[in-house]
Amino acid sequence: MTRVALFLFSILLPATLLAQTTPHHQKHFPPEEFTARWATVYDKIGDRAVAIVQGAPLARGFAFPRQSNEFYYLSGIETPGAYLVLDGRTRQSTLILPPRNERLERSEGKVLSADDADLVKRLTGADAVVSTKAMGEEWLAALAAAPAPAVYTMFTPAEGTAESRFELQNANAAIAADYWDGRVSREAHFVNLLRTRAPRLDVRDLTPILDEMRSVKSPREIALIRRASQLAGLGILEAIKSTKAGLYEYQLDAAARYMFLAGGARLEGYRSITAAGTANIWNGHYYRNDAQLRTGDLVLMDFAPDYGYYTSDVTRMWPVSGTYSPVQRELLQFVLEYRNAVLKFVRPGVTTKQIYDEARVAMAPVLARTTWSKPVYEQAARKMVETGGGTLSHPVGLAVHDDGPYNRGPLKVGQVFSIDPQLWVPEETLYIRYEDVIAITSDGYENFTEFLPTSLDDLERLVGKGGIGLQVQPAANPTRP
């Protein structure tokens, strides 16, 4: 036994030491992916410009550390406090990383630093790796020496965990408008520093260039979105199977979240929308998730994980009782038929307007044969078909409301966006929708959650069928902080 133990120890010890000494690094993208993106940036900014991208700062407290979307997209480096310089004049890339933080590493494990220059160059394809200590006055003077280049950097907010640009811009505006706060954003501060410390520089916005690049996803990006979508679908399935009157919204949230974590995700792409009942569903971005499930209610779940920095956006609605009411079935069935009509016309080379126009024609006989229980339902249905109902909704990728528009011209292979038909009946505060995420392919599209049931009969059959959420009963008088 002693010999066996010594033998196993001799085998396992090197692996243990390796795990302790090798800095963590993402493995989803090889260096060729980043060098190709850098080449595009060089082409876009020209041979008299430099791009400087600021990475995320050190995490505050014990939040899960996560790099900003923009910096991760261009480098795959997750080290806080890093910078990337892409010099269009020389077409050379430089990663600027902090020196090793031994105190942090003793607590959280090793991360890539300026001390790992050779390893960082192998992992990313960077031409040079230097320390942030070098980013002083001499570095800036050399950068701004005549003829001073144009300098591109991000003017828009850097996206972090469960963040999208529009919401960040709103939050920044609220801070700036607060009389007792008034801070500018971190990105605006960086721009101001560049302009103040080097007035000769022509500082320009890199955002439009990166948005155009991010509009079309690479095969590796699509693979990550596909996996995030699969986990989103599995999570919703588990929530449906966990549904029973008397449980609470947060138990369905927990069931879905379990599937995300068990499937390899570590974060959520956005906060869970798990809404039971008309009032909660009406609030499109409801998040409290503390209401009790009651017979007769619908449940709407809109939730997806962050898997390798990429997410999805998937929604289903199902009855707490396991049986849709006649009105619920009437409205949901129509939304489903419109969704299916739109999907028939999704393909590369056409605009979103063309798709809406074709779907409108296809829905004419459906509208003609449908008998409505109330005039307001017919009005809502006709409005959805006439306007598109937000069906060709928003890009999805590193953020749930991703950057990089797809609807400014014909659709391109590799564009990824949400299909989200929405029907509103304000007279009764009714809000009905389905949502999936698709990628444009050479011959049409790929629906990443094709496996997730859409028909009302199929959804009914799943309700309460042994999901993990049924295994933990709520307290008699549960409270939520």
VEXKE-557031 format. One line per 5 residues: for each residue x, y, z of C-alpha. Coordinates in nm, 2 decimals. Example, Ala and Ser with C-alpha at 12.3 -4.5 7.8 and 13.67 -1.06 7.14 Angstrom:
<atoms>
1.23,-0.45,0.78  1.37,-0.11,0.71
</atoms>
This chain:
<atoms>
0.00,0.00,0.00  0.29,0.23,0.08  0.44,0.18,-0.26  0.11,0.24,-0.43  0.05,0.56,-0.23
0.40,0.68,-0.32  0.35,0.60,-0.68  0.02,0.79,-0.69  0.17,1.08,-0.51  0.46,1.10,-0.76
0.21,1.11,-1.04  -0.04,1.36,-0.89  0.20,1.60,-0.73  0.33,1.74,-1.06  -0.02,1.80,-1.19
-0.11,1.97,-0.86  0.19,2.20,-0.88  0.11,2.27,-1.24  -0.24,2.37,-1.16  -0.11,2.60,-0.89
0.16,2.76,-1.10  0.00,2.79,-1.45  -0.21,3.12,-1.47  -0.57,3.08,-1.57  -0.65,3.16,-1.93
-0.96,3.11,-2.15  -0.94,2.82,-2.40  -1.23,2.89,-2.63  -1.03,3.11,-2.88  -0.69,3.04,-3.03
-0.44,3.33,-3.10  -0.54,3.33,-3.47  -0.89,3.45,-3.37  -0.74,3.76,-3.20  -0.48,3.83,-3.47
-0.75,3.82,-3.73  -0.95,4.08,-3.53  -0.65,4.30,-3.49  -0.59,4.29,-3.86  -0.94,4.42,-3.91
-0.89,4.70,-3.66  -0.56,4.80,-3.84  -0.75,4.81,-4.17  -1.03,5.02,-4.02  -0.82,5.28,-3.84
-0.56,5.31,-4.11  -0.18,5.35,-4.10  -0.17,5.68,-3.91  -0.37,5.57,-3.61  -0.34,5.37,-3.29
-0.62,5.20,-3.09  -0.60,5.18,-2.71  -0.85,4.96,-2.53  -0.88,4.97,-2.15  -0.97,4.65,-1.97
-1.19,4.61,-1.66  -1.05,4.72,-1.32  -1.00,4.49,-1.02  -1.33,4.35,-0.90  -1.48,4.52,-0.59
-1.54,4.28,-0.31  -1.63,3.92,-0.38  -1.81,3.95,-0.71  -1.71,3.70,-0.97  -1.42,3.86,-1.17
-1.51,3.91,-1.53  -1.34,4.11,-1.81  -1.53,4.36,-2.01  -1.68,4.24,-2.33  -1.48,4.47,-2.55
-1.14,4.39,-2.41  -1.22,4.01,-2.40  -1.33,4.02,-2.76  -1.00,4.17,-2.87  -0.76,3.97,-2.65
-0.92,3.69,-2.44  -0.72,3.83,-2.15  -0.91,3.83,-1.82  -0.65,4.00,-1.60  -0.79,4.32,-1.44
-0.62,4.65,-1.51  -0.49,4.55,-1.85  -0.46,4.76,-2.17  -0.43,4.67,-2.54  -0.25,4.89,-2.79
-0.30,4.82,-3.16  -0.07,5.03,-3.37  -0.19,5.09,-3.72  0.14,5.25,-3.82  0.34,4.93,-3.76
0.05,4.68,-3.74  0.20,4.57,-3.41  0.00,4.46,-3.10  0.11,4.52,-2.74  -0.07,4.39,-2.43
0.01,4.60,-2.12  -0.05,4.40,-1.81  0.00,4.47,-1.44  0.30,4.31,-1.27  0.23,4.00,-1.07
0.01,4.07,-0.77  0.13,3.80,-0.52  -0.12,3.90,-0.25  -0.41,3.86,-0.49  -0.28,3.54,-0.63
-0.24,3.39,-0.28  -0.61,3.45,-0.24  -0.76,3.38,-0.58  -0.50,3.18,-0.78  -0.26,3.29,-1.05
-0.36,3.52,-1.33  -0.16,3.63,-1.63  0.06,3.92,-1.56  0.35,4.12,-1.73  0.58,3.86,-1.57
0.43,3.60,-1.81  0.52,3.78,-2.13  0.63,3.48,-2.33  0.32,3.28,-2.23  0.09,3.57,-2.31
0.24,3.61,-2.65  0.19,3.24,-2.73  -0.17,3.25,-2.60  -0.28,3.57,-2.78  -0.05,3.62,-3.07
0.06,3.96,-2.93  0.38,4.11,-3.06  0.48,4.25,-2.73  0.38,4.23,-2.36  0.49,4.50,-2.12
0.41,4.61,-1.77  0.16,4.89,-1.69  0.44,5.05,-1.50  0.58,5.15,-1.84  0.26,5.35,-1.92
0.40,5.68,-1.78  0.50,6.01,-1.93  0.77,5.88,-2.15  0.54,5.62,-2.30  0.27,5.89,-2.37
0.53,6.13,-2.51  0.66,5.86,-2.75  0.30,5.79,-2.85  0.22,6.15,-2.92  0.55,6.24,-3.09
0.52,6.42,-3.42  0.35,6.33,-3.64  0.09,6.26,-3.37  -0.14,5.97,-3.46  -0.51,5.96,-3.43
-0.60,5.75,-3.12  -0.91,5.54,-3.12  -1.06,5.43,-2.79  -1.40,5.33,-2.65  -1.63,5.63,-2.59
-1.92,5.40,-2.48  -1.94,5.21,-2.15  -1.75,4.89,-2.11  -1.99,4.60,-2.06  -1.94,4.37,-1.76
-2.14,4.09,-1.60  -2.51,4.10,-1.71  -2.46,4.44,-1.86  -2.57,4.59,-2.20  -2.47,4.93,-2.34
-2.81,5.10,-2.33  -2.87,5.03,-1.97  -2.51,5.14,-1.88  -2.56,5.46,-2.06  -2.88,5.53,-1.87
-2.71,5.45,-1.54  -2.41,5.68,-1.63  -2.65,5.96,-1.72  -2.83,5.93,-1.38  -2.50,5.95,-1.20
-2.39,6.26,-1.40  -2.72,6.43,-1.33  -2.70,6.37,-0.96  -2.61,6.70,-0.80  -2.42,6.52,-0.52
-2.24,6.28,-0.75  -2.18,6.40,-1.10  -1.90,6.16,-1.19  -1.82,6.09,-1.55  -1.79,5.73,-1.67
-1.46,5.55,-1.65  -1.44,5.56,-2.03  -1.50,5.93,-2.05  -1.24,5.98,-1.78  -0.99,5.79,-1.99
-1.07,6.00,-2.29  -1.03,6.31,-2.09  -0.69,6.20,-1.96  -0.57,6.13,-2.31  -0.68,6.47,-2.43
-0.54,6.65,-2.13  -0.21,6.48,-2.10  -0.15,6.48,-2.48  -0.34,6.77,-2.64  -0.18,6.69,-2.98
-0.36,6.36,-3.01  -0.68,6.34,-3.21  -0.89,6.11,-2.99  -1.16,5.92,-3.18  -1.43,5.67,-3.09
-1.35,5.30,-3.16  -1.71,5.20,-3.08  -1.84,5.20,-3.44  -1.55,4.99,-3.56  -1.60,4.72,-3.30
-1.98,4.73,-3.34  -1.94,4.65,-3.71  -1.70,4.37,-3.63  -1.92,4.22,-3.35  -2.22,4.22,-3.58
-2.10,3.91,-3.75  -2.00,3.62,-3.52  -1.72,3.38,-3.60  -1.79,3.00,-3.59  -1.63,2.98,-3.24
-1.85,3.26,-3.11  -2.15,3.09,-3.26  -2.05,2.77,-3.08  -2.05,2.95,-2.75  -2.39,3.11,-2.81
-2.53,2.77,-2.92  -2.42,2.62,-2.59  -2.55,2.91,-2.39  -2.88,2.87,-2.57  -2.89,2.50,-2.51
-2.84,2.56,-2.13  -3.11,2.83,-2.14  -3.35,2.59,-2.30  -3.26,2.31,-2.05  -3.31,2.55,-1.76
-3.65,2.66,-1.88  -3.75,2.29,-1.93  -3.65,2.22,-1.57  -3.85,2.52,-1.45  -4.16,2.40,-1.64
-4.12,2.05,-1.49  -4.08,2.21,-1.14  -4.40,2.41,-1.16  -4.68,2.36,-0.91  -4.93,2.59,-0.75
-4.80,2.70,-0.41  -4.44,2.72,-0.50  -4.26,3.05,-0.56  -4.11,3.21,-0.86  -3.76,3.19,-0.71
-3.79,2.81,-0.70  -3.83,2.81,-1.07  -3.54,3.05,-1.10  -3.33,2.81,-0.89  -3.43,2.51,-1.10
-3.31,2.69,-1.42  -3.00,2.82,-1.25  -2.90,2.47,-1.14  -2.91,2.35,-1.50  -2.69,2.65,-1.60
-2.43,2.57,-1.34  -2.44,2.20,-1.39  -2.38,2.26,-1.76  -2.06,2.46,-1.71  -2.19,2.82,-1.69
-2.06,3.03,-1.41  -2.26,3.35,-1.44  -2.60,3.46,-1.57  -2.62,3.66,-1.89  -2.89,3.88,-1.74
-3.10,3.88,-1.43  -3.38,3.62,-1.43  -3.72,3.72,-1.54  -3.95,3.46,-1.37  -4.29,3.62,-1.36
-4.61,3.45,-1.25  -4.94,3.62,-1.30  -5.06,3.91,-1.52  -4.92,4.19,-1.31  -4.57,4.06,-1.29
-4.56,3.95,-1.65  -4.67,4.30,-1.76  -4.35,4.44,-1.63  -4.13,4.34,-1.92  -3.81,4.33,-1.71
-3.96,4.20,-1.38  -3.69,4.07,-1.15  -3.81,4.03,-0.79  -3.92,3.66,-0.85  -4.08,3.63,-0.50
-4.45,3.58,-0.59  -4.64,3.26,-0.52  -4.76,3.05,-0.81  -5.14,3.03,-0.83  -5.37,2.81,-1.03
-5.49,3.00,-1.33  -5.17,3.20,-1.37  -4.93,3.19,-1.65  -4.56,3.18,-1.59  -4.32,3.37,-1.81
-3.95,3.28,-1.79  -3.68,3.48,-1.98  -3.34,3.36,-1.86  -3.00,3.25,-2.00  -2.65,3.19,-1.87
-2.32,3.35,-1.94  -2.12,3.07,-2.09  -1.76,3.16,-2.18  -1.86,3.53,-2.19  -2.15,3.46,-2.44
-2.52,3.44,-2.36  -2.86,3.38,-2.52  -3.21,3.51,-2.47  -3.49,3.25,-2.45  -3.85,3.29,-2.33
-4.15,3.05,-2.28  -4.49,3.09,-2.11  -4.68,2.80,-1.95  -4.98,2.75,-1.72  -4.93,2.68,-1.35
-5.21,2.44,-1.35  -5.08,2.25,-1.66  -5.38,2.36,-1.87  -5.40,2.69,-2.06  -5.72,2.89,-2.02
-5.92,2.95,-2.34  -5.80,3.31,-2.35  -5.44,3.22,-2.28  -5.45,2.95,-2.55  -5.62,3.19,-2.80
-5.35,3.46,-2.77  -5.05,3.23,-2.73  -5.15,3.03,-3.03  -5.17,3.33,-3.25  -4.83,3.46,-3.13
-4.68,3.12,-3.21  -4.83,3.12,-3.56  -4.69,3.46,-3.63  -4.35,3.36,-3.50  -4.35,3.06,-3.73
-4.46,3.27,-4.02  -4.17,3.51,-3.97  -3.92,3.23,-3.94  -4.02,3.09,-4.28  -3.88,3.40,-4.44
-3.55,3.45,-4.25  -3.25,3.40,-4.47  -2.93,3.58,-4.57  -2.95,3.86,-4.83  -3.29,4.01,-4.73
-3.37,4.29,-4.50  -3.58,4.28,-4.18  -3.84,4.49,-4.36  -3.87,4.23,-4.64  -3.92,3.96,-4.38
-4.19,4.16,-4.20  -4.36,4.23,-4.53  -4.36,3.87,-4.64  -4.49,3.75,-4.30  -4.77,4.01,-4.31
-4.89,3.86,-4.64  -4.86,3.51,-4.50  -5.07,3.60,-4.19  -5.36,3.75,-4.38  -5.55,3.42,-4.41
-5.47,3.33,-4.05  -5.62,3.66,-3.94  -5.92,3.60,-4.17  -6.00,3.26,-4.02  -5.94,3.34,-3.65
-6.24,3.40,-3.43  -6.16,3.63,-3.14  -6.33,3.63,-2.81  -6.29,4.00,-2.77  -6.23,4.29,-3.01
-5.93,4.41,-2.82  -5.75,4.08,-2.88  -5.80,4.11,-3.25  -5.68,4.47,-3.24  -5.37,4.36,-3.05
-5.31,4.08,-3.30  -5.34,4.30,-3.60  -5.11,4.56,-3.45  -4.84,4.29,-3.39  -4.86,4.17,-3.75
-4.87,4.52,-3.89  -4.57,4.65,-3.69  -4.38,4.33,-3.66  -4.43,4.32,-3.28  -4.05,4.34,-3.22
-4.01,3.99,-3.36  -3.67,4.05,-3.52  -3.56,4.18,-3.19  -3.20,4.25,-3.10  -2.84,4.12,-3.15
-2.72,3.85,-2.90  -2.36,3.76,-2.82  -2.13,3.89,-2.55  -2.43,4.08,-2.41  -2.79,3.98,-2.42
-2.87,4.31,-2.59  -2.55,4.29,-2.79  -2.37,4.56,-2.99  -2.35,4.54,-3.36  -2.67,4.60,-3.55
-2.80,4.35,-3.81  -3.09,4.55,-3.94  -2.92,4.82,-4.13  -2.90,4.62,-4.45  -2.94,4.27,-4.58
-2.88,3.99,-4.33  -2.54,3.83,-4.33  -2.42,3.48,-4.25  -2.30,3.48,-3.89  -2.54,3.74,-3.76
-2.71,3.63,-3.44  -3.03,3.78,-3.30  -3.34,3.71,-3.10  -3.68,3.62,-3.25  -3.92,3.76,-3.00
-4.28,3.83,-3.11  -4.47,4.03,-2.86  -4.85,4.09,-2.82  -4.97,4.36,-2.59  -5.33,4.41,-2.47
-5.30,4.72,-2.25  -5.67,4.72,-2.17  -5.62,4.40,-1.97  -5.24,4.43,-1.90  -5.18,4.12,-2.10
-4.83,4.06,-2.24  -4.77,3.75,-2.45  -4.44,3.64,-2.61  -4.21,3.36,-2.73  -3.84,3.40,-2.77
-3.55,3.21,-2.93  -3.21,3.30,-3.06  -3.11,3.22,-3.42  -2.79,3.25,-3.63  -2.81,3.33,-4.01
-2.66,3.05,-4.21  -2.58,3.02,-4.58  -2.92,2.85,-4.65  -3.14,3.01,-4.39  -3.10,3.01,-4.01
-3.02,2.79,-3.71  -3.26,2.80,-3.42  -3.04,2.72,-3.12  -3.34,2.61,-2.91  -3.52,2.41,-3.17
-3.54,2.13,-2.92  -3.74,2.34,-2.67  -4.11,2.28,-2.71  -4.32,2.56,-2.86  -4.66,2.40,-2.92
-4.91,2.46,-2.64  -5.00,2.09,-2.60  -4.63,2.00,-2.56  -4.58,2.27,-2.30  -4.88,2.16,-2.10
-4.76,1.80,-2.09  -4.43,1.91,-1.92  -4.58,2.11,-1.63  -4.50,1.96,-1.29  -4.33,1.65,-1.43
-4.07,1.59,-1.16  -3.84,1.89,-1.19  -3.57,1.96,-0.94  -3.76,2.25,-0.80  -4.03,2.01,-0.67
-3.77,1.85,-0.44  -3.74,2.15,-0.20  -4.05,2.27,-0.04  -4.09,2.64,0.06  -4.12,2.74,0.42
-4.46,2.80,0.56  -4.41,3.17,0.56  -4.12,3.23,0.34  -3.95,3.57,0.33  -3.71,3.71,0.08
-3.45,3.98,0.16
</atoms>
